[in-house]
Amino acid sequence: MNLAAENISFAYGEKTVIDRVSFSLEPGGLTFLLGANGAGKSTLLKILCRLLAPAEGQVLLDGKDITAFSANARARRIGVMLQQPLPGLDFSAEEFVLFGRTAKLPRLAPPGKEDLRAVERALDAVKLSSAERLRPVTRFSGGEFQRIVLASVLALESEILLLDEPVSSQDPARSAWIFEMLTALAAEKTVFVISHDLDLALRYASRVLLLAGGKIIADGPPDRVMTPENLLKLYPLPGFTVSEGRSFRFLGPRHA
């Protein structure tokens, strides 16, 4: 269940957003990737699952170049949650989550009992009620739909989870229980999370990667990596300082 980036580079036209980045992901705890808007976090996640091809370097899945696996084989092993808009079709929540298991569904046959059980477990994990499971996804709020998208990823029951802002539309209480659930999964799965929430990373991450200028500028436990000095490199705000303690706050000149 090892997923590794080796000297990955990527550019949009003349702009390099990922510059010779290397790291390895394994089960045993949550790994957070932090970075400013536009730093290349989502691009890096898409490269890891081969939605984008790197200009240089390679991604290794259990030591083997990821391109050696078929698209279906990659999909079976790597569950991916991307940021996405609300859907336009009236699938029920249950049907939408079942689509997330497509890579493991039998060809030209209805879903089996284990497929339906996997969908039920995923819906239970995100606390969707029996009535809600039958409701069209177009009738959910953005935060509710985000939980359904997460359930669709969990239903695949893959070894590796790559999650882009999985709680960005959740209230603090729901964010907490989702990360409690992900922490439990990370004991046996490889879980990689993109987030902007420093406090969530400080509370739940076992490892934090900081991405700035196309490079990983720090990698390690949150208490060692998430220093005021590093965070100001990550989010350069002229005249601002960082208050640390049980949470982080960016303070302007009047409050520094």
Backbone as CSV, one residue per row, in Angstrom:
resi,resn,N_x,N_y,N_z,CA_x,CA_y,CA_z,C_x,C_y,C_z
1,MET,0.828,-1.206,0.000,0.000,0.000,0.000,0.860,1.254,0.000
2,ASN,1.982,1.178,-0.631,2.899,2.317,-0.705,2.674,3.068,-2.005
3,LEU,2.523,4.387,-1.900,2.398,5.252,-3.071,3.479,6.314,-2.958
4,ALA,4.301,6.443,-3.985,5.453,7.329,-3.893,5.577,8.212,-5.131
5,ALA,5.952,9.456,-4.898,6.301,10.381,-5.969,7.821,10.477,-6.012
6,GLU,8.389,10.342,-7.210,9.841,10.426,-7.372,10.190,11.520,-8.373
7,ASN,10.715,12.633,-7.850,11.181,13.749,-8.676,10.115,14.225,-9.662
8,ILE,8.890,14.417,-9.150,7.761,14.832,-9.973,7.850,16.327,-10.297
9,SER,7.670,16.653,-11.563,7.563,18.046,-11.998,6.361,18.185,-12.922
10,PHE,5.751,19.380,-12.881,4.589,19.637,-13.734,4.465,21.139,-13.937
11,ALA,4.031,21.533,-15.138,3.858,22.950,-15.450,2.576,23.152,-16.235
12,TYR,1.974,24.314,-16.021,0.884,24.776,-16.869,1.471,25.854,-17.779
13,GLY,1.748,25.486,-19.014,2.407,26.427,-19.920,3.802,26.743,-19.423
14,GLU,4.079,28.011,-19.199,5.393,28.440,-18.729,5.517,28.394,-17.209
15,LYS,4.411,28.173,-16.524,4.425,28.230,-15.050,4.626,26.839,-14.453
16,THR,5.754,26.640,-13.798,6.022,25.388,-13.090,5.312,25.426,-11.743
17,VAL,4.447,24.433,-11.500,3.720,24.390,-10.224,4.219,23.275,-9.313
18,ILE,4.824,22.235,-9.880,5.427,21.155,-9.104,6.857,21.000,-9.605
19,ASP,7.821,21.104,-8.704,9.224,21.164,-9.109,10.045,20.091,-8.382
20,ARG,10.206,18.931,-9.043,11.043,17.826,-8.536,10.679,17.436,-7.101
21,VAL,9.434,17.109,-6.943,8.898,16.735,-5.623,8.996,15.219,-5.431
22,SER,9.467,14.824,-4.259,9.552,13.400,-3.912,9.038,13.182,-2.490
23,PHE,8.224,12.150,-2.310,7.799,11.711,-0.988,7.111,10.363,-1.143
24,SER,6.922,9.669,-0.025,6.299,8.356,-0.037,5.171,8.320,0.990
25,LEU,4.067,7.652,0.642,2.903,7.551,1.518,2.671,6.094,1.897
26,GLU,2.409,5.865,3.180,2.156,4.516,3.680,1.050,4.562,4.732
27,PRO,0.429,3.421,5.051,-0.596,3.396,6.102,0.016,3.648,7.473
28,GLY,-0.868,3.987,8.416,-0.401,4.169,9.780,-0.671,5.536,10.351
29,GLY,-1.357,6.402,9.626,-1.669,7.734,10.115,-2.077,8.637,8.973
30,LEU,-2.696,9.770,9.328,-3.134,10.728,8.319,-1.973,11.610,7.885
31,THR,-1.779,11.735,6.571,-0.800,12.670,6.024,-1.550,13.850,5.424
32,PHE,-1.239,15.052,5.886,-1.859,16.283,5.381,-0.886,16.983,4.432
33,LEU,-1.433,17.554,3.365,-0.679,18.448,2.480,-1.268,19.841,2.633
34,LEU,-0.435,20.780,3.073,-0.859,22.167,3.262,-0.145,23.063,2.265
35,GLY,-0.849,24.093,1.810,-0.248,25.055,0.895,-1.249,26.137,0.568
36,ALA,-0.762,27.261,0.062,-1.639,28.374,-0.287,-2.471,28.039,-1.521
37,ASN,-3.501,28.840,-1.784,-4.269,28.683,-3.013,-3.342,28.813,-4.215
38,GLY,-3.482,27.889,-5.169,-2.651,27.950,-6.364,-1.269,27.366,-6.201
39,ALA,-0.996,26.756,-5.041,0.340,26.212,-4.808,0.598,24.930,-5.586
40,GLY,-0.474,24.274,-6.078,-0.306,23.036,-6.824,-0.734,21.793,-6.075
41,LYS,-1.458,21.965,-4.977,-1.860,20.814,-4.154,-2.772,19.857,-4.934
42,SER,-3.832,20.401,-5.546,-4.757,19.546,-6.299,-4.073,18.939,-7.519
43,THR,-3.178,19.684,-8.135,-2.413,19.150,-9.270,-1.587,17.944,-8.831
44,LEU,-0.938,18.068,-7.693,-0.116,16.972,-7.188,-0.970,15.745,-6.894
45,LEU,-2.145,15.950,-6.309,-3.029,14.815,-6.031,-3.442,14.123,-7.331
46,LYS,-3.760,14.901,-8.368,-4.167,14.315,-9.651,-3.022,13.542,-10.303
47,ILE,-1.797,13.997,-10.088,-0.639,13.261,-10.615,-0.493,11.924,-9.886
48,LEU,-0.728,11.936,-8.572,-0.581,10.708,-7.784,-1.525,9.607,-8.247
49,CYS,-2.710,9.983,-8.736,-3.669,8.964,-9.189,-3.710,8.853,-10.706
50,ARG,-2.805,9.552,-11.387,-2.634,9.474,-12.839,-3.770,10.138,-13.624
51,LEU,-4.501,11.054,-12.990,-5.416,11.892,-13.753,-4.632,12.908,-14.569
52,LEU,-3.426,13.235,-14.109,-2.477,14.054,-14.860,-1.161,13.292,-14.962
53,ALA,-0.464,13.460,-16.074,0.854,12.845,-16.247,1.931,13.875,-15.931
54,PRO,2.920,13.526,-15.125,3.990,14.484,-14.813,4.854,14.767,-16.034
55,ALA,5.403,15.968,-16.082,6.349,16.286,-17.153,7.662,15.543,-16.939
56,GLU,8.014,15.356,-15.675,9.224,14.612,-15.305,8.910,13.766,-14.076
57,GLY,9.706,12.730,-13.879,9.559,11.884,-12.704,8.507,10.814,-12.901
58,GLN,8.233,10.085,-11.825,7.272,8.998,-11.899,6.579,8.799,-10.567
59,VAL,5.412,8.148,-10.636,4.671,7.740,-9.446,4.771,6.229,-9.348
60,LEU,5.105,5.738,-8.158,5.267,4.306,-7.936,4.165,3.796,-7.009
61,LEU,3.525,2.715,-7.406,2.531,2.034,-6.588,3.115,0.698,-6.171
62,ASP,3.411,0.578,-4.880,4.107,-0.600,-4.347,5.387,-0.886,-5.131
63,GLY,6.128,0.180,-5.430,7.423,0.058,-6.078,7.382,-0.103,-7.575
64,LYS,6.198,-0.087,-8.166,6.045,-0.295,-9.600,5.466,0.958,-10.235
65,ASP,5.998,1.343,-11.397,5.495,2.539,-12.073,3.983,2.426,-12.249
66,ILE,3.268,3.485,-11.865,1.805,3.435,-11.878,1.250,3.241,-13.282
67,THR,2.022,3.614,-14.307,1.548,3.436,-15.679,1.512,1.965,-16.081
68,ALA,2.148,1.093,-15.292,2.112,-0.335,-15.590,0.772,-0.960,-15.211
69,PHE,-0.034,-0.236,-14.423,-1.355,-0.714,-14.023,-2.401,-0.162,-14.986
70,SER,-3.402,-0.943,-15.287,-4.507,-0.458,-16.112,-5.291,0.599,-15.341
71,ALA,-6.079,1.385,-16.067,-6.892,2.408,-15.410,-7.827,1.786,-14.386
72,ASN,-8.397,0.633,-14.695,-9.306,-0.025,-13.763,-8.558,-0.541,-12.539
73,ALA,-7.363,-1.077,-12.758,-6.566,-1.570,-11.628,-6.179,-0.425,-10.699
74,ARG,-5.833,0.727,-11.284,-5.520,1.901,-10.450,-6.754,2.346,-9.667
75,ALA,-7.904,2.351,-10.359,-9.135,2.801,-9.715,-9.547,1.882,-8.565
76,ARG,-9.268,0.604,-8.689,-9.612,-0.343,-7.625,-8.759,-0.121,-6.378
77,ARG,-7.559,0.354,-6.562,-6.626,0.476,-5.438,-6.547,1.885,-4.856
78,ILE,-6.925,2.895,-5.656,-6.794,4.282,-5.207,-8.147,4.979,-5.286
79,GLY,-8.701,5.328,-4.136,-9.944,6.095,-4.088,-9.622,7.578,-4.052
80,VAL,-10.293,8.350,-4.904,-9.960,9.770,-5.065,-11.193,10.633,-4.851
81,MET,-11.071,11.625,-3.983,-12.129,12.612,-3.783,-11.619,13.963,-4.252
82,LEU,-12.211,14.452,-5.337,-11.851,15.754,-5.882,-12.912,16.773,-5.482
83,GLN,-12.562,18.046,-5.564,-13.561,19.082,-5.363,-14.437,19.121,-6.608
84,GLN,-15.751,19.078,-6.423,-16.633,19.051,-7.568,-17.925,19.790,-7.278
85,PRO,-18.578,20.328,-8.338,-19.836,21.060,-8.137,-20.989,20.104,-7.870
86,LEU,-22.123,20.687,-7.491,-23.320,19.877,-7.292,-23.719,19.209,-8.600
87,PRO,-24.274,18.001,-8.537,-24.631,17.277,-9.756,-25.888,17.837,-10.415
88,GLY,-26.075,17.500,-11.689,-27.250,17.965,-12.399,-28.273,16.873,-12.632
89,LEU,-27.985,15.633,-12.254,-28.885,14.509,-12.494,-29.505,14.034,-11.185
90,ASP,-30.733,13.522,-11.282,-31.489,13.154,-10.087,-31.240,11.722,-9.614
91,PHE,-30.002,11.309,-9.541,-29.705,10.020,-8.920,-29.983,10.129,-7.425
92,SER,-30.402,9.039,-6.835,-30.524,9.042,-5.380,-29.128,9.013,-4.773
93,ALA,-29.046,9.377,-3.504,-27.755,9.339,-2.818,-27.167,7.933,-2.861
94,GLU,-28.025,6.936,-2.658,-27.580,5.550,-2.673,-27.017,5.157,-4.042
95,GLU,-27.711,5.573,-5.113,-27.239,5.277,-6.463,-25.914,5.978,-6.752
96,PHE,-25.807,7.224,-6.297,-24.573,7.981,-6.518,-23.391,7.290,-5.846
97,VAL,-23.585,6.828,-4.629,-22.507,6.159,-3.896,-22.147,4.837,-4.569
98,LEU,-23.131,4.140,-5.104,-22.856,2.892,-5.818,-21.969,3.138,-7.035
99,PHE,-22.154,4.272,-7.722,-21.290,4.596,-8.861,-19.825,4.681,-8.439
100,GLY,-19.601,5.091,-7.200,-18.232,5.188,-6.704,-17.539,3.839,-6.631
101,ARG,-18.309,2.784,-6.663,-17.748,1.435,-6.575,-17.602,0.794,-7.960
102,THR,-17.767,1.572,-9.011,-17.788,1.051,-10.377,-16.607,0.133,-10.686
103,ALA,-15.423,0.507,-10.244,-14.226,-0.277,-10.582,-14.287,-1.708,-10.051
104,LYS,-15.132,-1.947,-9.034,-15.233,-3.296,-8.462,-16.551,-3.985,-8.799
105,LEU,-17.410,-3.323,-9.561,-18.687,-3.926,-9.907,-18.506,-4.961,-11.008
106,PRO,-19.318,-6.043,-10.985,-19.226,-7.040,-12.050,-19.676,-6.456,-13.384
107,ARG,-19.021,-6.874,-14.458,-19.385,-6.380,-15.783,-20.682,-7.034,-16.255
108,LEU,-21.541,-6.209,-16.845,-22.775,-6.694,-17.459,-23.622,-7.515,-16.482
109,ALA,-23.567,-7.132,-15.218,-24.354,-7.824,-14.199,-24.720,-6.821,-13.111
110,PRO,-25.810,-7.062,-12.419,-26.184,-6.152,-11.331,-25.197,-6.245,-10.179
111,PRO,-25.179,-5.240,-9.317,-24.291,-5.290,-8.144,-24.590,-6.508,-7.286
112,GLY,-23.550,-7.093,-6.719,-23.723,-8.237,-5.843,-24.029,-7.808,-4.418
113,LYS,-24.260,-8.786,-3.553,-24.585,-8.485,-2.157,-23.454,-7.734,-1.466
114,GLU,-22.191,-8.099,-1.768,-21.067,-7.419,-1.119,-20.955,-5.978,-1.584
115,ASP,-21.292,-5.715,-2.849,-21.284,-4.339,-3.349,-22.318,-3.498,-2.600
116,LEU,-23.507,-4.039,-2.421,-24.560,-3.315,-1.719,-24.215,-3.122,-0.243
117,ARG,-23.550,-4.108,0.347,-23.110,-3.956,1.743,-22.040,-2.871,1.854
118,ALA,-21.147,-2.792,0.868,-20.098,-1.760,0.881,-20.723,-0.368,0.795
119,VAL,-21.757,-0.226,-0.024,-22.469,1.054,-0.134,-23.133,1.395,1.188
120,GLU,-23.759,0.409,1.817,-24.417,0.641,3.097,-23.410,1.050,4.173
121,ARG,-22.254,0.399,4.194,-21.220,0.761,5.183,-20.734,2.199,4.957
122,ALA,-20.585,2.567,3.698,-20.102,3.923,3.381,-21.130,4.973,3.793
123,LEU,-22.396,4.700,3.530,-23.452,5.641,3.915,-23.584,5.728,5.426
124,ASP,-23.385,4.610,6.106,-23.376,4.634,7.573,-22.220,5.498,8.078
125,ALA,-21.076,5.390,7.426,-19.880,6.111,7.881,-20.071,7.625,7.835
126,VAL,-20.838,8.116,6.847,-21.066,9.563,6.748,-22.395,9.968,7.371
127,LYS,-23.031,9.024,8.082,-24.241,9.288,8.865,-25.403,9.812,8.013
128,LEU,-25.663,9.156,6.888,-26.819,9.492,6.071,-27.977,8.578,6.473
129,SER,-29.108,9.165,6.801,-30.253,8.392,7.275,-30.871,7.577,6.145
130,SER,-31.747,6.635,6.523,-32.417,5.779,5.535,-33.233,6.607,4.556
131,ALA,-33.931,7.625,5.055,-34.740,8.477,4.181,-33.842,9.298,3.252
132,GLU,-32.748,9.811,3.775,-31.844,10.630,2.956,-31.218,9.819,1.825
133,ARG,-31.007,8.542,2.041,-30.359,7.714,1.029,-31.198,7.586,-0.248
134,LEU,-32.493,7.789,-0.134,-33.390,7.681,-1.280,-33.666,9.031,-1.938
135,ARG,-33.184,10.107,-1.317,-33.446,11.442,-1.837,-32.526,11.739,-3.025
136,PRO,-33.035,12.423,-4.076,-32.164,12.806,-5.195,-31.020,13.696,-4.717
137,VAL,-29.840,13.494,-5.274,-28.676,14.261,-4.815,-28.814,15.750,-5.119
138,THR,-29.669,16.110,-6.079,-29.882,17.526,-6.399,-30.640,18.254,-5.296
139,ARG,-31.169,17.524,-4.334,-31.942,18.146,-3.253,-31.143,18.234,-1.950
140,PHE,-29.832,18.044,-2.031,-28.966,18.190,-0.864,-28.228,19.521,-0.922
141,SER,-27.879,20.027,0.234,-27.025,21.221,0.294,-25.605,20.861,-0.124
142,GLY,-24.768,21.869,-0.300,-23.377,21.620,-0.679,-22.641,20.771,0.335
143,GLY,-22.843,21.053,1.624,-22.178,20.278,2.663,-22.669,18.843,2.716
144,GLU,-23.991,18.661,2.536,-24.550,17.311,2.538,-24.037,16.513,1.335
145,PHE,-23.993,17.168,0.182,-23.509,16.477,-1.009,-22.035,16.109,-0.869
146,GLN,-21.255,16.942,-0.191,-19.850,16.619,0.029,-19.714,15.313,0.816
147,ARG,-20.582,15.091,1.779,-20.562,13.827,2.530,-20.915,12.651,1.634
148,ILE,-21.821,12.856,0.699,-22.197,11.788,-0.231,-21.027,11.461,-1.155
149,VAL,-20.314,12.483,-1.608,-19.124,12.254,-2.444,-18.090,11.461,-1.658
150,LEU,-17.876,11.827,-0.396,-16.940,11.074,0.438,-17.398,9.621,0.575
151,ALA,-18.690,9.401,0.755,-19.209,8.035,0.857,-18.944,7.258,-0.422
152,SER,-19.055,7.915,-1.582,-18.805,7.226,-2.847,-17.360,6.754,-2.951
153,VAL,-16.447,7.498,-2.342,-15.037,7.091,-2.323,-14.836,5.939,-1.338
154,LEU,-15.463,6.048,-0.178,-15.331,4.996,0.829,-15.928,3.676,0.346
155,ALA,-16.973,3.731,-0.478,-17.637,2.514,-0.949,-16.713,1.645,-1.796
156,LEU,-15.711,2.249,-2.417,-14.760,1.478,-3.221,-13.917,0.560,-2.345
157,GLU,-13.762,0.923,-1.081,-12.966,0.162,-0.118,-11.556,-0.093,-0.651
158,SER,-10.944,0.964,-1.160,-9.600,0.883,-1.717,-8.550,0.973,-0.615
159,GLU,-7.334,0.597,-0.962,-6.240,0.602,0.008,-5.692,2.008,0.264
160,ILE,-5.871,2.884,-0.726,-5.300,4.225,-0.669,-6.406,5.242,-0.892
161,LEU,-6.465,6.281,-0.039,-7.448,7.345,-0.178,-6.717,8.670,-0.387
162,LEU,-7.055,9.367,-1.478,-6.526,10.692,-1.766,-7.699,11.659,-1.718
163,LEU,-7.712,12.549,-0.739,-8.892,13.368,-0.456,-8.568,14.853,-0.543
164,ASP,-9.230,15.547,-1.462,-8.995,16.972,-1.669,-10.066,17.776,-0.930
165,GLU,-9.679,18.409,0.169,-10.579,19.228,0.990,-11.871,18.481,1.351
166,PRO,-11.776,17.345,2.041,-12.968,16.534,2.288,-13.990,17.152,3.228
167,VAL,-13.619,18.196,3.991,-14.578,18.792,4.928,-14.713,20.299,4.721
168,SER,-14.368,20.797,3.540,-14.374,22.241,3.313,-15.759,22.856,3.471
169,SER,-16.827,22.059,3.285,-18.195,22.580,3.401,-18.892,22.098,4.667
170,GLN,-18.137,21.547,5.604,-18.730,20.984,6.827,-18.610,21.955,8.003
171,ASP,-19.550,21.848,8.928,-19.440,22.627,10.156,-18.388,21.967,11.060
172,PRO,-17.943,22.657,12.106,-16.861,22.112,12.938,-17.156,20.741,13.532
173,ALA,-18.393,20.500,13.963,-18.717,19.212,14.572,-18.611,18.083,13.553
174,ARG,-19.183,18.291,12.359,-19.107,17.250,11.330,-17.663,17.061,10.853
175,SER,-16.913,18.134,10.748,-15.503,18.008,10.374,-14.768,17.111,11.359
176,ALA,-15.058,17.298,12.639,-14.378,16.514,13.671,-14.713,15.039,13.551
177,TRP,-16.002,14.676,13.404,-16.310,13.249,13.372,-15.854,12.604,12.068
178,ILE,-15.818,13.376,10.976,-15.273,12.824,9.730,-13.797,12.510,9.902
179,PHE,-13.060,13.401,10.546,-11.633,13.138,10.735,-11.376,12.065,11.783
180,GLU,-12.264,11.907,12.744,-12.140,10.770,13.660,-12.283,9.463,12.875
181,MET,-13.231,9.430,11.955,-13.438,8.249,11.117,-12.234,7.998,10.213
182,LEU,-11.699,9.054,9.586,-10.538,8.899,8.705,-9.307,8.454,9.491
183,THR,-9.169,8.940,10.718,-8.045,8.523,11.559,-8.111,7.030,11.833
184,ALA,-9.312,6.519,12.099,-9.470,5.078,12.330,-9.123,4.294,11.062
185,LEU,-9.563,4.777,9.897,-9.252,4.100,8.635,-7.752,4.096,8.357
186,ALA,-7.085,5.175,8.760,-5.659,5.328,8.454,-4.778,4.339,9.190
187,ALA,-5.330,3.638,10.155,-4.548,2.601,10.834,-4.194,1.484,9.870
188,GLU,-5.050,1.262,8.864,-4.822,0.170,7.919,-4.734,0.630,6.474
189,LYS,-5.148,1.852,6.190,-5.123,2.371,4.832,-4.141,3.538,4.731
190,THR,-3.745,3.838,3.506,-2.941,5.023,3.247,-3.897,6.172,2.967
191,VAL,-3.877,7.212,3.810,-4.822,8.319,3.683,-4.045,9.636,3.551
192,PHE,-4.284,10.323,2.445,-3.592,11.565,2.090,-4.642,12.658,1.926
193,VAL,-4.523,13.743,2.687,-5.555,14.771,2.752,-4.978,16.127,2.377
194,ILE,-5.627,16.813,1.439,-5.342,18.221,1.177,-6.278,19.049,2.051
195,SER,-5.733,20.045,2.715,-6.569,20.873,3.584,-5.997,22.280,3.691
196,HIS,-6.910,23.226,4.011,-6.489,24.584,4.360,-6.619,24.822,5.864
197,ASP,-7.122,23.845,6.587,-7.418,24.035,8.008,-6.219,23.639,8.850
198,LEU,-5.506,24.621,9.339,-4.300,24.359,10.128,-4.624,23.651,11.438
199,ASP,-5.745,24.011,12.045,-6.087,23.412,13.327,-6.443,21.934,13.175
200,LEU,-7.129,21.577,12.087,-7.419,20.161,11.837,-6.123,19.382,11.633
201,ALA,-5.198,19.968,10.879,-3.915,19.298,10.656,-3.162,19.115,11.959
202,LEU,-3.160,20.135,12.783,-2.465,20.054,14.070,-3.077,18.980,14.963
203,ARG,-4.397,18.824,14.874,-5.097,17.882,15.761,-5.032,16.441,15.251
204,TYR,-5.141,16.256,13.913,-5.329,14.897,13.399,-4.157,14.342,12.598
205,ALA,-3.298,15.174,12.079,-2.225,14.660,11.228,-1.155,13.951,12.039
206,SER,-0.648,12.871,11.500,0.561,12.268,12.050,1.778,12.776,11.283
207,ARG,1.508,13.288,10.075,2.578,13.808,9.225,2.015,14.952,8.386
208,VAL,2.810,15.998,8.214,2.393,17.161,7.429,3.455,17.481,6.381
209,LEU,2.992,17.694,5.143,3.852,18.177,4.062,3.448,19.614,3.763
210,LEU,4.436,20.496,3.642,4.174,21.880,3.286,4.672,22.135,1.875
211,LEU,3.766,22.601,0.987,4.087,22.829,-0.416,4.096,24.324,-0.698
212,ALA,5.230,24.827,-1.159,5.363,26.246,-1.514,6.401,26.383,-2.612
213,GLY,6.124,27.240,-3.572,7.069,27.442,-4.662,7.323,26.195,-5.475
214,GLY,6.347,25.295,-5.500,6.479,24.061,-6.257,7.265,22.979,-5.554
215,LYS,7.739,23.238,-4.334,8.575,22.277,-3.608,7.986,21.948,-2.244
216,ILE,8.340,20.783,-1.732,8.016,20.434,-0.347,9.066,21.105,0.535
217,ILE,8.639,22.116,1.293,9.600,22.871,2.098,9.757,22.293,3.504
218,ALA,8.845,21.424,3.907,8.956,20.769,5.215,8.119,19.502,5.198
219,ASP,8.562,18.499,5.941,7.896,17.199,5.969,8.182,16.556,7.319
220,GLY,7.122,16.288,8.085,7.326,15.652,9.378,6.115,15.782,10.276
221,PRO,6.255,15.481,11.558,5.144,15.607,12.516,4.667,17.055,12.586
222,PRO,3.380,17.278,12.824,2.848,18.646,12.808,3.509,19.587,13.806
223,ASP,3.834,19.099,15.005,4.421,19.999,15.991,5.820,20.460,15.605
224,ARG,6.487,19.702,14.724,7.813,20.102,14.272,7.763,20.927,12.976
225,VAL,6.775,20.629,12.141,6.692,21.250,10.819,5.897,22.550,10.829
226,MET,4.813,22.585,11.623,3.903,23.728,11.578,4.355,24.824,12.543
227,THR,5.500,25.380,12.263,6.046,26.475,13.055,5.616,27.802,12.435
228,PRO,5.580,28.886,13.232,5.253,30.194,12.649,6.154,30.551,11.474
229,GLU,7.433,30.232,11.569,8.359,30.542,10.479,7.962,29.819,9.194
230,ASN,7.663,28.523,9.301,7.271,27.763,8.109,5.934,28.213,7.552
231,LEU,4.980,28.520,8.439,3.655,28.914,7.970,3.692,30.256,7.250
232,LEU,4.565,31.138,7.655,4.685,32.414,6.958,5.388,32.250,5.610
233,LYS,6.170,31.190,5.447,6.696,30.853,4.124,5.594,30.293,3.234
234,LEU,4.699,29.556,3.876,3.600,28.932,3.154,2.561,29.973,2.724
235,TYR,2.235,30.867,3.639,1.235,31.903,3.387,1.887,33.267,3.617
236,PRO,2.654,33.769,2.669,3.381,35.030,2.866,2.447,36.239,2.851
237,LEU,2.183,36.767,4.023,1.315,37.930,4.173,2.146,39.073,4.751
238,PRO,2.518,40.058,3.943,3.366,41.150,4.443,2.758,41.830,5.667
239,GLY,3.569,41.987,6.685,3.125,42.672,7.894,2.382,41.797,8.867
240,PHE,2.195,40.498,8.549,1.448,39.607,9.434,2.395,38.714,10.228
241,THR,1.917,38.289,11.395,2.625,37.299,12.199,1.663,36.154,12.494
242,VAL,2.191,35.074,13.068,1.363,33.918,13.408,1.369,33.741,14.913
243,SER,0.174,33.650,15.480,0.025,33.343,16.899,-0.118,31.843,17.043
244,GLU,0.690,31.225,17.877,0.578,29.779,18.061,0.152,29.454,19.479
245,GLY,-0.275,28.256,19.655,-0.793,27.770,20.925,-1.635,26.557,20.614
246,ARG,-2.871,26.559,21.086,-3.772,25.438,20.783,-4.373,25.572,19.393
247,SER,-4.242,26.746,18.772,-4.697,26.965,17.407,-3.830,28.049,16.797
248,PHE,-3.983,28.239,15.477,-3.169,29.229,14.771,-4.041,30.398,14.346
249,ARG,-3.496,31.604,14.453,-4.177,32.795,13.968,-3.156,33.668,13.252
250,PHE,-3.577,34.215,12.100,-2.739,35.181,11.399,-3.138,36.574,11.879
251,LEU,-2.164,37.281,12.420,-2.418,38.578,13.044,-1.824,39.689,12.195
252,GLY,-2.658,40.705,11.895,-2.189,41.862,11.150,-1.340,42.767,12.023
253,PRO,-0.746,43.799,11.432,0.181,44.673,12.177,-0.427,45.251,13.455
254,ARG,-1.733,45.559,13.452,-2.327,46.190,14.639,-2.445,45.226,15.807
255,HIS,-2.440,43.912,15.505,-2.671,42.925,16.571,-1.449,42.047,16.832
256,ALA,-0.385,42.249,16.080,0.790,41.388,16.212,1.479,41.610,17.556
